[in-house]
């Protein structure tokens, strides 16, 4: 199960807080980036060090920390904006009441009031506390405000009673989050074509014309789209990457002509097409059947243009299809990208330049500009390609 999301986890002060350690581990193993905010009382049940070690991020509790006597403000707004999902687990009766009433005496509650992402809570308390009319009223009020309730489960409680009130198990919570994101997002059920990697244009059985594309950007896009519920067809040139992800169908090709053939077959059925492959613009006019020996090698290699797959798509797309291209430049990147976008009828183009350190081929990072057909743009900082894929899909969901 993959869940490449940014999760802000709130942990409150109940005996079920010990499960937060297992929950963090489940989320991280599923690919989530997890940051933990604890209430003050939660520290009596599980240590911040445990959750910081498992999440690989500092754990925060106070709105203002004092380190070496110097106050430091923990920006609850930035934390809330960072998150794709906010999850409070366990959520005690006390915290549920505060959330329902809009109280804000903890960093966790300040994050909740600032959150614009989906919010989930996993209640955990004793049977009579859960049954109490006030708790039920608060849960109902949170539901009215759009908060998603996970559980609680039934079973033996800390008091020795049996009944509702147990926090749902970490695996069940993770599955609930995955189902909610995959089934309800704008890309759920959409058909998405992604191309990745280079193409190799043979000179002879040994040599070829190619480029340095690793395919990492396209693979990150394919995985992110599948994680949002899309039905993804990944067409990739020769790369050394694997992708074992439900929702992704992979087709491997070698040359630009092979990629064009597959893409043309798939294109009419697609809702969204993201052409991140570095397709060769030129190929040898003829390819030798046997290895060319040094003694008889020609001094001039005759080349011809390959088919422009993206231009073909631009001239054949329907009004309902969204078409995205990539432009890797070495100079005047935005000017060249605007010309390419207009000529190929693109809805959006992802622009990067080799002038930026850490961008382009051969890196796990990229620095791009998302340029739309209305000439508005989003200039992203240098970030991992997985984060670039997330930001790109966030933008494309607006089109869908």
C-alpha positions, 0 to 999 in steps of 0.5 A: 500500500502506497500513501505518498502524502504529507500527514500532520498527526496530532496525538492527544493524552489518552492510553491509546497514545501508545498506538501513535508509534505504530501509526507513525511507522505504518504511515512512513512505511507507506511513503507518507511524510509525517510531522507530529504535534502532541498535546501536553498531556500526550507526553505522559503516555508516549515520548516525543523522542519516540515519535520523532525517531519514527517520523524523522521529524521534530515533534512539536507541542508548544505554540512557543518553545524556549530553547536556551532561553530564546523563545521560538514560535512554532508556526501553526499556519505553516504546519496546516498549509504544509499538510495534505491531511491532518489526522488526530489519533488518538482523539480524546473526549476532551480534544474532541470537545475543544475542536467542536467548540473552536477552542485554541489552547494548544498548538494542535488545536491552532493547527486544526483551526488553520487547516484547509486540508481534509481532517480525520479523527480517531476517537479513543476513550472509555465506553461511558465517555463515548456514549455520553450525550455531550461526546456524541453531540461534539462528534456530530458537530465535527461531522457537520464541519466536514471532519471525518470520523474513523471508528472507534472500534469495540473491544476491551477498554483500559477500564476493563469494560467491553464496548465501543471506545477503542482507537482503530488499529493503525493499519485500519486508519491507514487504509481509511485514509488511502480509501478516502484520498483515492476514491474521492479525489478529482483524479479518481477513475480518470485515465492518465497517460504518462511518458518517461525516460529517454529514447534510444535511436540505433546507429547499429546493434551496439551504438545509439543516439540518446540522452541522459534522462533517468525517467525519475520525473515521469515515474514520480508523476505516474506514482503520484497520479495513481495514488490519487486514484487515476488509472495510469498508463506509463510508457517508458523508454529504456530506464533502470527503474521499477514501479510496483504500484496498483493502478499503473500499467507499464509499457516499455519502448526503445525508440521514438517511433515505438513510443509514438505508436503506443501513445497514439493508440492510447491517446484517444481514451485519455483524460490527461496526458503528461509527456515528461519523456525526453524523446529524441528529436533526431535519429540516424537515417538508417541503422546498420544491421551489424556493428560498424567497424572502426576502419569502415566507419563513416565520417558523417552520420546522416540524421532525420527528424523523429515524429513530434508526438506532442505536436500530433497530440496537440492537433488531435486532442478534444476539448475535454483532454488536458495535455501537458508537456515538458521543456528542458532548456539551456537559455531563455527557458520561458520564451522557448517554453511559451513558443512550444506551448502555443505551437503544440496547443498545450494546456500547461508546460513544465519548464526547467533549465540546466542553468539551475543546479540540481535540476534536469537529468540525473538528479533526484531533485528538480526546479521547475516553473509550471507555465499555464496557457493563460501565461500564469505561472508557478515558480517552484523552488528546488525540491525532490522530484516526488514533491514536484510531481505532487505540486504538478498534480495539485495544479492539474486537478484544477483543470480536471 
